Amino acid sequence: MDYYEIIVKGHLGDIWEEGFKNLDLILRSDGDSLLSGYVEDQAELYGIIDRLRDMGLILKKVHKKE
């Protein structure tokens, strides 16, 4: 498992967090949202990215923490 930080444009409400149960949601002061947590493998990561796209969200950054 690897730890990832994913930044999307805009603040997500609490209802959005339910779709990402294994990730923590932080609403940043710059107006963006940070989803962070452990991801099992690349398939799960791409699933998360696909869900964000399907929600119409703008992906700003995906970062794997070492």
C-alpha positions in Angstrom: 0.0 0.0 0.0 1.2 3.5 -0.8 0.1 6.8 0.7 -1.3 9.4 -1.8 -2.4 13.0 -1.7 -4.9 14.1 -4.3 -5.8 17.7 -4.8 -9.0 18.7 -6.6 -10.3 22.2 -7.5 -13.0 23.5 -5.1 -14.3 22.5 -1.7 -16.0 19.2 -1.5 -18.9 18.8 0.9 -19.2 16.0 3.4 -21.4 14.0 1.0 -18.4 13.6 -1.4 -16.3 12.1 1.3 -18.7 9.1 1.5 -17.4 8.0 -2.0 -13.9 7.9 -0.7 -14.2 6.0 2.5 -10.5 5.2 2.9 -9.3 8.7 2.2 -9.3 11.7 4.6 -10.8 15.0 3.3 -9.3 18.4 4.1 -10.7 21.6 2.8 -7.7 23.8 2.1 -7.6 27.6 2.7 -6.8 28.1 -1.0 -10.3 26.8 -2.0 -9.1 23.3 -3.0 -9.8 20.0 -1.4 -7.1 17.5 -0.4 -7.9 13.8 -0.3 -5.2 11.7 1.3 -4.7 8.2 2.5 -3.4 4.7 1.7 -4.3 3.2 -1.6 -4.0 -0.6 -2.2 -2.6 -0.6 -5.7 -2.6 1.2 -9.1 -6.0 -0.2 -10.0 -7.6 1.4 -6.9 -5.8 4.7 -7.6 -7.1 4.8 -11.1 -10.6 4.0 -9.8 -10.4 7.0 -7.5 -9.3 9.2 -10.3 -12.1 7.9 -12.5 -14.6 8.7 -9.8 -13.3 12.2 -9.5 -13.6 12.7 -13.3 -17.1 11.2 -13.3 -18.1 13.8 -10.7 -16.9 16.6 -13.0 -14.1 17.6 -10.6 -10.9 19.1 -11.8 -7.8 17.1 -10.8 -4.9 19.4 -9.9 -2.3 17.1 -8.4 -1.7 13.4 -7.5 1.3 12.9 -5.3 2.7 9.7 -3.9 4.4 10.2 -0.5 7.6 8.3 0.0 
